[in-house]
Amino acid sequence: MLAAGQKEVKAATIAEKLIAATSKKARKAAILLLEDGTRFDGWACGAPGEVTGEICFNTSLEGYLEVITDPSYAGQIVTMTYPQIGNYGVNLDDTQSTRPALRGLVVHDMCRTPSNWRSSMSLPEFLERENIVAIEGIDTRALVRHIRDFGAQTAILSTEDLDAASLAEKVVAAPSLVGRNLAKTVSRAAAESFDKVPESQAFAVAAPAPATSQPQDGPDALPADVTLRAVGDHRATFAIDGETYETAMKLEGVYNLYNAAAALAVVRAVAADAQAMFLPFEDALADSVDADGADTGTETDGNGSHDAIDQAAADEILRAAGVSPRMIAFAHATTQAMIDTAGEVTPAFGRGEVITVNGTPVELLLVKNPMGFRLSLASFKPEGCDTMICINDEYADGRDMSWLWDVDFTSLRGTGVKAVSGVRAWDMALRLEYDQVPVESVSTDLEESVVNFVNANSGTPKHIYCTYTAMLKTRAALAKIADVADAGVGK
């Protein structure tokens, strides 16, 4: 047992060790200087050296290792907006490529003592190993606001040369990203397959589900076979279980109509379950129908008083048996009635919405993430149409356009893109150039570009892919020359 004095000494020793482990030792000074002369002084927290690149920022709360090893940041100095970076260390199984492609890293506070059972090293150790220059201790909020207000620009980050005049000369002479083929610098030399889950990620992989057999008939049979056969002029032809049904549709576009077909399959499956619930009551239902009046069973024409009375009696038997009113309604519904109901569905804002301008259909396609963009490109074929892409997102996504590199635009090579517009038009045009997609015009004036696009090649259907804020402004622009529902929201 320790005496009082010994306890105090031991407590002081533990406190000193904690302070020593979490305190930052003497660090080397570093400077970040932007092309327009804006200067930020801080401390080195990665490899020593000097680099130039386009300054940008990322707003992720986590996933800093994925950002650092993301090939799309080639040639850029990335600023992380979250205040502390490195708190859960580095696990090499989480990297997105074999080596980092970014030029430098800027953070407010770098954590050197990570806490995570999967961590194999600290982030500063990883940056030093990969020779990535990094700076901490600067006001990243002020830097991000400056980038947002004055745009992307070249910057220099140095732990070697701390003379502002010298750095200013170097940053002006540094090469711009425009026109450089950075994809070549980060692409793999040969194709490789990924078929082994890293051991540290194995805990997240679920065991395979046991195989189950699916009955082919009876109340538990597979859902009805629903096929979309023809579309156009707001009409759709569906084949359900081999029978053909046609209906008028408020929806337009193959993408939306396929969704409608899927919805019909679901409704048919639910209706089949409802019909199965009626099987035990067939005799009672048949007895409830007048012999010289109605059809046998649950469905009647309802043209005479006998029919109506018998139908009501049949429904009463079902209610008494505990069958819900919704199931009863399904039992009375016909396939055509269900299709007619689907025909009343109106497309959601910007998702396959068709606006007619001077007799030309203009289809608006909202794209808010890589998966949505890929799905839209696969659903709406470019042949026979003019294509425009509007990229704004100065609010929704901060000026980080790295997500565009997760989208394959090669399907547009054959037809090309007539126009690219919005705040980030030149970023989009550069991304298309990498996929060898021809672009006829690029402009940051979205309203003027939209009007010119829809008025060109009169009669040719148009597709406009838009991000959120671009969609609002596109609909507002179209509202000045065509009838657009609720267009005021974008004004």
FENSUL-V502413 format. One record per pair of residues at least 24 apart in sequence whose ideal C-beta (glycine too) atoms are under 10 Angstrom apart, sorted by the first residue. I is the first residue (numbers start at 1). J is the second residue. If there is no record, write none. Layout:
I/J
I/J
//
This chain:
18/113
21/112
21/113
22/111
22/112
22/113
23/112
23/113
24/109
24/110
24/111
24/112
24/113
24/136
24/137
25/112
27/110
27/124
27/136
27/137
27/159
28/159
28/160
28/162
29/135
29/137
29/158
29/159
29/162
30/104
30/106
30/133
30/134
30/135
30/136
30/137
30/138
30/157
30/158
30/159
30/160
30/162
31/135
31/138
31/156
31/157
31/158
31/159
31/160
31/161
31/162
31/163
31/164
31/167
32/77
32/79
32/104
32/106
32/133
32/135
32/138
32/143
32/155
32/156
32/157
32/158
32/167
33/154
33/155
33/156
33/157
33/158
33/161
33/164
33/166
33/167
33/168
33/170
33/171
34/77
34/143
34/146
34/147
34/150
34/153
34/154
34/155
34/156
34/168
34/171
35/150
35/152
35/153
35/154
35/155
35/156
35/168
35/171
35/172
35/174
35/176
36/146
36/150
36/151
36/153
36/154
36/155
36/171
37/164
37/168
37/171
38/142
38/143
38/146
38/147
38/150
38/153
38/155
39/138
39/164
39/167
39/168
40/79
40/106
40/135
40/137
40/138
40/139
40/140
40/142
40/143
40/146
40/155
40/157
41/135
41/137
41/138
41/162
41/164
42/106
42/107
42/108
42/110
42/134
42/135
42/136
42/137
42/138
42/139
42/140
42/157
42/159
43/110
43/134
43/135
43/136
43/137
43/138
43/159
44/110
44/124
44/127
44/128
44/133
44/134
44/135
44/136
44/137
44/157
44/158
44/159
44/160
45/85
45/86
45/105
45/106
45/107
45/109
45/110
45/111
45/112
45/123
45/124
45/127
45/128
45/133
45/134
45/135
45/136
45/137
45/159
46/104
46/105
46/107
46/110
46/123
46/124
46/125
46/126
46/127
46/128
46/129
46/130
46/131
46/132
46/133
46/134
46/135
46/136
46/157
46/159
47/104
47/124
47/127
47/128
47/129
47/130
47/131
47/132
47/133
47/134
47/159
48/128
48/131
48/133
48/158
48/159
48/160
49/104
49/131
49/132
49/133
49/134
49/157
49/158
49/159
49/160
50/104
50/133
50/156
50/157
50/158
50/159
50/160
50/161
50/167
50/170
51/77
51/102
51/103
51/104
51/105
51/131
51/132
51/133
51/134
51/155
51/156
51/157
51/158
51/159
51/174
52/77
52/103
52/104
52/154
52/155
52/156
52/157
52/158
52/167
52/170
52/171
52/173
52/174
52/175
53/77
53/78
53/102
53/103
53/104
53/133
53/154
53/155
53/156
53/157
53/174
53/175
53/177
54/78
54/103
54/147
54/152
54/153
54/154
54/155
54/174
54/176
54/177
54/178
55/79
55/103
55/104
55/106
55/143
55/144
55/146
55/147
55/151
55/152
55/153
55/154
55/155
55/156
55/157
56/102
56/106
56/144
56/147
56/152
56/153
56/155
56/177
56/398
56/399
56/400
56/401
56/402
57/81
57/106
57/140
57/143
57/144
57/147
57/148
57/152
57/398
57/399
57/400
58/82
58/144
58/398
58/400
58/402
59/144
59/397
59/398
59/400
60/85
60/400
62/87
62/88
63/94
63/96
64/88
64/90
64/94
64/105
64/107
64/123
65/89
65/90
65/91
65/92
65/93
65/94
65/95
65/96
65/100
65/123
65/126
66/94
66/95
66/96
66/97
67/96
67/100
67/102
67/105
67/400
67/402
68/95
68/96
68/97
68/100
68/101
68/102
68/105
68/123
68/126
68/127
68/130
68/132
68/134
69/94
69/95
69/96
69/97
69/98
69/99
69/100
69/101
69/102
69/126
69/130
70/95
70/96
70/97
70/100
70/101
70/102
70/186
70/402
70/405
70/406
71/96
71/97
71/98
71/99
71/100
71/101
71/102
71/182
71/183
71/185
71/186
71/187
71/188
71/402
71/405
72/96
72/97
72/101
72/102
72/182
72/183
72/186
72/400
72/401
72/402
72/403
72/404
72/405
72/406
72/431
73/100
73/101
73/102
73/103
73/105
73/182
73/186
73/400
73/402
73/405
74/100
74/101
74/102
74/103
74/177
74/180
74/182
74/183
74/184
74/185
74/186
74/405
75/101
75/102
75/103
75/154
75/175
75/176
75/177
75/180
75/182
75/185
75/186
76/101
76/102
76/103
76/104
76/152
76/155
76/177
76/182
76/400
76/402
77/102
77/103
77/104
77/105
77/106
77/133
77/134
77/135
77/154
77/155
77/156
77/157
78/102
78/103
78/104
78/105
78/106
78/107
78/132
78/134
78/400
78/402
79/104
79/105
79/106
79/107
79/108
79/135
79/138
79/140
79/143
79/144
79/147
79/155
80/105
80/106
80/107
80/108
80/109
80/110
80/140
80/144
81/106
81/107
81/108
81/140
81/141
81/143
81/144
81/398
81/400
82/107
82/108
82/109
82/140
83/107
83/108
83/109
83/140
83/141
84/108
84/109
84/110
84/111
84/136
85/109
85/110
85/111
85/123
85/134
85/136
85/140
86/110
86/111
86/112
86/113
86/114
86/119
86/122
86/123
86/124
86/125
86/126
86/127
86/134
86/136
87/111
87/112
87/113
87/114
87/115
87/116
87/119
87/122
87/123
88/114
88/115
88/116
88/117
88/118
88/119
88/123
89/113
89/114
89/115
89/116
89/117
89/118
89/119
89/120
89/121
89/122
89/123
89/125
89/126
90/114
90/116
90/118
90/119
90/120
90/121
90/122
90/123
90/124
90/125
90/126
90/127
90/129
91/116
91/117
91/118
91/119
91/120
91/121
91/198
91/200
91/201
92/118
92/120
92/121
92/126
92/198
92/200
93/118
93/120
93/197
93/198
93/199
93/200
93/201
93/202
94/118
94/198
94/200
94/201
95/126
95/130
97/186
97/188
98/186
98/188
99/130
99/131
99/132
99/186
100/126
100/127
100/130
100/131
100/132
100/186
101/132
101/182
101/185
101/186
102/130
102/132
102/133
102/134
103/132
103/133
103/155
103/156
103/157
104/132
104/133
104/134
104/135
104/155
104/156
104/157
104/158
105/132
105/133
105/134
105/135
105/136
105/157
106/133
106/134
106/135
106/136
106/138
106/140
106/143
106/144
106/155
106/157
107/134
107/135
107/136
107/137
107/138
107/140
108/136
108/137
108/138
108/139
108/140
108/141
108/143
109/136
109/137
109/140
110/134
110/135
110/136
110/137
111/136
117/200
118/198
118/200
118/201
118/203
119/200
120/200
133/157
133/158
133/159
133/160
134/159
135/159
144/398
144/399
147/398
147/399
148/394
148/395
148/398
148/399
151/399
151/423
152/177
152/399
152/401
152/427
177/430
178/426
178/430
179/430
179/433
180/430
181/433
181/434
182/430
182/434
183/405
183/431
183/433
183/434
183/435
184/434
186/405
218/272
218/276
218/279
219/272
219/273
219/274
219/275
219/276
219/277
219/279
220/272
220/273
220/276
221/269
221/272
221/276
222/265
222/269
222/272
223/262
223/264
223/265
223/266
223/267
223/268
223/269
223/270
223/271
223/272
224/264
224/265
224/266
224/267
224/268
224/269
224/271
224/272
224/335
225/265
225/268
226/260
226/261
226/262
226/263
226/264
226/265
226/266
226/267
226/268
226/269
226/335
226/339
227/261
227/265
228/254
228/257
228/258
228/259
228/260
228/261
228/262
228/264
229/261
230/257
231/256
231/257
231/258
231/260
232/257
233/361
234/343
234/354
235/343
236/260
236/261
236/339
236/342
236/343
238/264
238/265
238/335
238/339
238/342
240/264
240/265
240/268
240/335
240/336
240/338
240/339
241/268
241/335
243/335
243/336
245/334
245/335
245/336
245/338
245/339
245/340
246/336
246/339
246/343
247/336
247/338
247/339
247/340
247/341
247/342
247/343
247/344
248/340
248/343
248/344
249/339
249/342
249/343
249/344
249/345
249/346
249/347
250/342
250/343
250/344
250/345
250/346
250/347
250/354
251/342
251/343
251/344
251/345
251/346
251/347
251/348
251/351
251/352
251/353
251/354
252/347
252/352
252/353
252/354
252/361
252/363
253/347
253/351
253/352
253/353
253/354
253/361
253/363
253/364
253/365
253/376
253/379
253/380
253/463
254/352
254/379
254/380
254/381
255/347
255/351
255/352
255/363
255/365
255/375
255/376
255/378
255/379
255/380
256/345
256/347
256/348
256/351
256/352
256/353
256/354
256/363
256/379
257/342
257/352
257/379
258/379
259/342
259/345
259/347
259/351
259/352
259/379
260/339
260/342
260/343
260/345
261/339
261/342
263/338
263/341
263/342
263/345
264/335
264/338
264/339
264/341
264/342
267/330
267/333
267/335
267/338
267/339
267/341
267/342
268/330
268/335
268/338
270/326
270/327
270/330
270/338
271/327
271/329
271/330
271/331
271/333
271/334
271/335
271/338
272/330
273/327
273/330
274/323
274/324
274/326
274/327
274/328
274/329
274/330
274/331
274/332
274/333
275/327
275/330
275/331
276/327
277/318
277/321
277/322
277/323
277/324
277/327
277/328
277/330
277/331
278/314
278/318
278/321
278/323
278/327
278/328
278/330
278/331
280/321
280/323
281/314
281/317
281/318
281/320
281/321
281/323
284/313
284/314
284/317
284/318
284/320
284/321
285/310
285/311
285/313
285/314
285/315
285/317
285/318
285/331
286/314
287/313
287/314
287/317
288/312
288/313
288/314
288/315
288/316
288/317
288/318
289/313
289/314
297/331
298/328
298/331
298/332
299/331
299/332
299/333
299/334
300/332
302/332
346/485
349/468
349/471
349/472
349/475
349/485
349/486
349/489
350/464
350/465
350/466
350/467
350/468
350/470
350/471
350/472
350/474
350/475
351/376
351/471
352/376
352/379
352/380
353/471
353/475
353/484
353/485
354/461
354/462
355/454
355/462
355/464
355/474
355/475
355/478
355/479
355/481
355/482
355/483
355/484
355/485
355/487
356/478
356/482
356/483
356/484
357/450
357/451
357/453
357/454
357/455
357/458
357/462
357/478
357/481
357/482
357/483
357/484
358/454
358/455
358/458
358/459
358/481
358/482
359/458
359/459
360/386
360/454
360/455
360/456
360/457
360/458
360/459
360/460
360/461
360/462
360/482
361/385
361/459
361/460
361/461
361/462
361/463
362/386
362/388
362/450
362/453
362/454
362/461
362/462
362/463
362/464
362/474
362/478
362/482
362/484
363/461
363/462
363/463
363/464
363/465
364/390
364/462
364/463
364/464
364/465
364/466
364/471
364/474
364/475
364/478
364/484
365/389
365/463
365/464
365/465
365/466
365/471
366/464
366/465
366/466
366/467
366/468
366/470
366/471
367/391
367/404
367/407
367/465
367/466
367/467
367/468
367/470
367/471
368/393
368/396
368/397
368/403
368/466
368/467
368/468
368/471
369/397
369/403
369/406
369/407
369/467
370/402
370/403
370/404
370/405
370/406
370/407
370/408
371/403
371/406
371/407
372/407
372/465
372/467
373/403
373/404
373/406
373/407
373/408
373/409
373/465
373/467
374/406
374/407
374/408
374/409
374/411
376/407
376/463
376/465
377/407
377/408
377/409
377/410
377/411
377/412
377/463
377/465
378/408
378/411
380/411
380/461
380/463
380/465
381/411
381/415
381/463
382/411
382/412
382/413
382/414
382/415
382/416
382/417
382/437
382/463
383/411
383/414
383/415
384/415
384/460
384/461
385/415
385/418
385/457
385/460
385/461
385/462
385/463
386/415
386/416
386/417
386/418
386/419
386/440
386/453
386/454
386/456
386/457
386/460
386/461
386/462
386/463
386/464
387/412
387/415
387/416
387/417
387/418
387/419
387/420
387/437
387/439
387/453
387/462
387/463
387/464
387/465
388/417
388/418
388/419
388/420
388/421
388/440
388/441
388/449
388/450
388/452
388/453
388/454
388/462
388/463
388/464
388/465
388/466
388/474
389/417
389/418
389/419
389/420
389/421
389/422
389/424
389/425
389/428
389/429
389/431
389/432
389/437
389/439
389/463
389/464
389/465
389/466
389/467
389/470
390/419
390/420
390/421
390/422
390/423
390/424
390/425
390/428
390/446
390/449
390/450
390/453
390/464
390/465
390/466
390/467
390/469
390/470
390/471
390/473
390/474
390/477
391/420
391/421
391/422
391/423
391/424
391/425
391/426
391/427
391/428
391/429
391/431
391/446
391/465
391/466
391/467
391/469
391/470
392/421
392/422
392/423
392/424
392/425
392/444
392/446
392/466
392/467
392/468
392/469
392/470
392/471
392/472
392/473
392/474
393/422
393/423
393/424
393/466
393/467
393/468
393/469
393/470
394/422
394/423
394/424
394/467
394/469
394/470
395/423
395/468
395/469
396/467
396/468
396/469
396/470
397/424
397/467
397/468
397/469
399/423
399/424
399/427
400/424
400/427
401/427
401/428
401/430
401/431
401/467
402/427
404/428
404/430
404/431
404/432
404/434
405/431
405/434
407/431
407/435
408/435
409/433
409/434
409/435
409/436
409/437
410/435
410/436
410/437
411/435
411/437
412/436
412/437
412/438
412/439
412/465
413/437
413/438
414/438
415/463
416/440
417/441
417/442
417/463
417/465
418/449
418/452
418/453
418/456
418/457
418/460
418/462
418/463
418/464
419/443
419/446
419/449
419/450
419/452
419/453
419/454
419/456
419/462
419/464
420/444
420/449
420/465
421/445
421/446
421/447
421/448
421/449
421/450
421/452
421/453
421/464
421/466
421/470
421/473
421/474
422/446
422/449
422/450
422/466
422/467
422/469
422/470
422/473
422/474
423/467
423/469
423/470
423/473
424/467
424/470
425/449
425/470
428/465
428/467
446/470
446/473
446/474
446/476
446/477
447/473
447/474
447/476
447/477
447/478
447/480
448/477
449/474
449/477
450/474
450/475
450/476
450/477
450/478
450/480
450/481
451/477
451/478
451/480
451/481
453/477
454/478
454/481
454/482
455/481
//
